[in-house]
Every structure is written in structure tokens, then in C-alpha cells.
Amino acid sequence: MSKRRNSIEIPSLKAIDRTADVGRQLAQALRSAISRAELRPGERLPSTRTLAASLKIARGTVVGVFDQLTAEGYLEARVGAGTSVASALVDATPPLPPAQAAPPGADAFDLPSPATRLISIARALTPHPPIPFAIAVPAAGIAPDDNWRRLGNRVRASKQAAPASYQNPMGLHELRVAIADHVRRARAVHCEPEQVIVTSGTQQGLYLAGRVLLSRDDPVWTEDPAYPGLTAVLDDLGAQTHRIPVDAQGMNVERGLELCPQARAAFVTPSHQYPVGMPLSMARRNALIAWADQNRAWIVEDDYDSELRYAGHPFPSMQGLRPSRVIYLGTFSKVLFPSLRLGYVIAPAALTEAFAGARAILDRHSPTAEQHVLAAYIREGYFEAHIRRIRGLYAERRAILLSSLEQSLPEGCRIQPSDQGMHILLWLPEGTDDVQLAAQALSAGLAVRAISPMYAARPARPGLMLGFGGFLPDRLQAAVGELVKLLNLQIFGGGGERRG
Ligand SMILES: Cc1ncc(COP(=O)(O)O)c(C=O)c1O
């Protein structure tokens, strides 16, 4: 039996705040000391009288804490032998990992492996602040606009905003009708309101589609490079992802057929390949549909940027070409604002209830009040007027960004041709560290996304995504000046070899 001690050397005990709940603090300090093996199984504690005197607290408080921890199994009291750390804890107390081996963000214990994986996802998907060239930032003062605010006040003042019961996981009927009307007209989508499932954005649409279509280890195609929010979803679901290279016509379907013809689904961005920007050619669209028909596979069409095309009319959706095989995903994040958290899935009729089930177990449904506001905004014609307005405004900002870049870009940098969306892609000379450049840019007040981490293939091509929608022309021009300085430093070590 170990000798009884006259005090306990636990650093946190010295920090006890005698003006707060001393008993709770003492109990917590003892629990942590036992978990961290600072107090070992079998070790005898000082008597309650001695400990109370050394901590300058009432003896009754210490007695209460010892009783509590004995009841919790941390301590054991033996007649005539005082109180010790429970010996049964001997097997349950794991050795502490060395401090340097702790995974990032871990406290004093090993994290479960899903937690470690999800920490990396949280870091990869951290949103940028609204500084140039952040991507999904709407033009200030344009969205939400006064009509949005007025409709919001009207909806919130009415009873419909706060129904007393859970609602349909597929979403508010009026909004589903408004979305079906909009996508039929604007995107040539073939659908009825019953096929529309309101989501909290395309990110959730991707997750729901993965849940509905794929079992663990099912093979699936995605583009290379691809949207990191998609690859994270597929990894999380345990799918066997085949990255299909993208060329000037978009996803190379022939390559997909060579790599894994039996894939269960293909996730694509046909209107505006993410992040490169080209549309999927008509020949490739037909090849993809033929593959899906033949293999009873599914196509998940992420149509994230499609309303914003600056030359001619937007490409019609793939869903319109084969409604029975395509799951169409749309979002209000780009054309309205991303914090709205509303988007939609349009699914073949046979799958809609499965989407409702997947949604119900996730979070049941989106907030009803916001759905009413959006339904009214679309129904009363403000949404289409808003799209026309931002298309003009963003075209102007985009042209200013392109011309500023063209005048000052260092040798070896190249702008990817594209006529759509809220960002442009700048290719950097081979060997440039775009990740380091993006980190330096953030410290200099610029939010650019590095392209190379979006590739599975190695060596990945370096580049930067530059968003322009949310920034006035003079701010964009000043930001280009800053970016070019950083590019010169990174590429030429400050030599400043400029084009033109
Ligand atoms: C290609 C792509 N898909 C999906 C999303 C997710 O959008 P949402 O805000 O609707 O979740 C984004 C957002 O940037 C995106 O770029």
C-alpha cells in the first residue's frame, strides 16, 4: 500500500478560484489528473482535512468531492486506509501520447480517425473573407436587395413564417413550384415541382446524391481537377473515386470508359467545369449519357454557375437531354448570396422519396421563413430581374479584371479562356508553388484559391482562381497590382520580368 501524501502536486489545483464553485473545480482537477496519469491507480490521496488545509477551503467541500469521485469510480475509499485512486483504472488509463505526436487540433487524447479526417476537410473548406479575389461574394448592396428585405419583413410578420410542426423534407411547395418554373425556362430542365427537393445548397445536394446513389466502395467518376467539396463528400462516403482528366472539351469520357466503365455514377460540372471553366462539349455530353444508359449509371450535374454566361445564351442543362438518368443540382449561392443556404436537387421521380429520406435524417428541412421569402422573390419577378442586372455588372467587372491582368501579368502566366461564372483562372508557370502563393496573398489581403490541390494527377498544374463579382473596378485594379508584385516575387524572385 502506498504511503499517504500530505499534498497533491497538480498544477491546476494552484489555479483554483476561491470566489467560484470550488468543489466543481477540485473535482474537475482530480478527474483530469487521473486521466492524464498525474495521479496513478492505487495512489493514496491526502486526508480530507490535510487537503482542505493545503488548499485553504472547507473540509466539507473536499469530503463532498471525494464522495462524488468515488461514486464516479475515480477514487476508492477503504476503511482505515483513507482514499486512493481506484486500482480498477489501471487498465483503463491509456498512456499519454508524446506531445509532438498529437494530431493537429487534438487535446490530450487520440482523436477518432473520422475526426482527424474531418479536421482536414474543415481546413480545406475554410471560407475566405470578403476581400479581393474571394469567389462567392455577391456585389455589395445588390444581393440581398431592398425587394428581398421588404419581402422578408412581410413574410416574418405573417403566421406562415413559423408553422408549429415539422415540414415536408422536400421543401415548401410554393418554392418547389417557383424553382421548377425557373429551371424549365432558364435551364431547359424537364421537371415537375414534385421532383424538386429544396436543399441547404449544392454542397448538401452533393452529399444527398452520394447518400442516395452510392454504397461504400462503389466506383464513381469525378473530374480531375474537381471541386474539393465534392471529393471530400465522396471520400467521406467511402466511395471508390476514379478521377477522370479534363481536356479542352471537359471530362474525357473515353478515358473514364478505359479506367472504370462499371462506375455507378459520374459527378460533373458540364456548364462551367470547376475550376477550369470550359463547358462539356456536345459530343462528350452524348457519350456520357450513352454510358449512363448502357450501364444503368447516374449523372450528377452540378450546375453551380450556369446563369452567369457573358457571351450568348447559357448552355442548356444535361438534365434536359436525359431527365431519367440525370440528377440536377442548382444553388442560389452564386446569383443571390451564399449565406442564404438554399439550393435544390431535381431528381428523377423514382428517386425523389429517397432524397427526402436522406434529407430527413440529416436535418429534416430548410428554414420555412427563408423558403417563403425566396418563393415570393422568384414568383414576383425580382429574381429574373436580379439575374439580368448582375449579369451586366459582373460582365463589366470581369472585363476590367481581364484587361488589368493582361497589361501586367509576368511572363509565363496565362489566363484560361472562359465566358461564364464569378471567377477566372490564371495558370502559373510550371513549378510555381501556388499553395504558398495563395498563403502569401492572404497575408497581403488577397483571397485566391490554389488550383494544384484540386488535381489528383501529379504533377498538378499550378494556377489561381480569382473571383471578381463582389468588388468595385478600382478595388480590382489595385488588387491586380498587389497580386502581380507577389507573382513576380514568387516566379522570378523579385526580378520582375513583365510582358508587353
Ligand atoms: C462547383 C461547386 N459546387 C458546389 C458548390 C457549393 O455551393 P453551395 O453554396 O450551394 O453549397 C460550390 C461553391 O462554391 C461550387 O463552386
The ligand as an SDF file (V2000), in Angstrom:
LIG
                    3D

 16 16  0  0  0  0  0  0  0  0999 V2000
  -18.6160   23.6500  -58.1950 C   0  0  0  0  0  0  0  0  0  0  0  0
  -19.3420   23.9870  -56.9260 C   0  0  0  0  0  0  0  0  0  0  0  0
  -20.2490   23.1240  -56.4910 N   0  0  0  0  0  0  0  0  0  0  0  0
  -20.8970   23.3540  -55.3350 C   0  0  0  0  0  0  0  0  0  0  0  0
  -20.6560   24.4740  -54.5770 C   0  0  0  0  0  0  0  0  0  0  0  0
  -21.3920   24.6290  -53.2730 C   0  0  0  0  0  0  0  0  0  0  0  0
  -22.3180   25.6510  -53.3240 O   0  0  0  0  0  0  0  0  0  0  0  0
  -23.4030   25.8970  -52.2210 P   0  0  0  0  0  0  0  0  0  0  0  0
  -23.0850   27.2260  -51.6050 O   0  0  0  0  0  0  0  0  0  0  0  0
  -24.6920   25.9290  -52.9270 O   0  0  0  0  0  0  0  0  0  0  0  0
  -23.3500   24.7930  -51.2140 O   0  0  0  0  0  0  0  0  0  0  0  0
  -19.7260   25.3970  -55.0000 C   0  0  0  0  0  0  0  0  0  0  0  0
  -19.4300   26.5950  -54.1850 C   0  0  0  0  0  0  0  0  0  0  0  0
  -18.5190   27.3490  -54.4510 O   0  0  0  0  0  0  0  0  0  0  0  0
  -19.0510   25.1480  -56.2090 C   0  0  0  0  0  0  0  0  0  0  0  0
  -18.1380   26.0180  -56.6660 O   0  0  0  0  0  0  0  0  0  0  0  0
  1  2  1  0
  2  3  1  0
  2 15  2  0
  3  4  2  0
  4  5  1  0
  5  6  1  0
  5 12  2  0
  6  7  1  0
  7  8  1  0
  8  9  2  0
  8 10  1  0
  8 11  1  0
 12 13  1  0
 12 15  1  0
 13 14  2  0
 15 16  1  0
M  END
$$$$
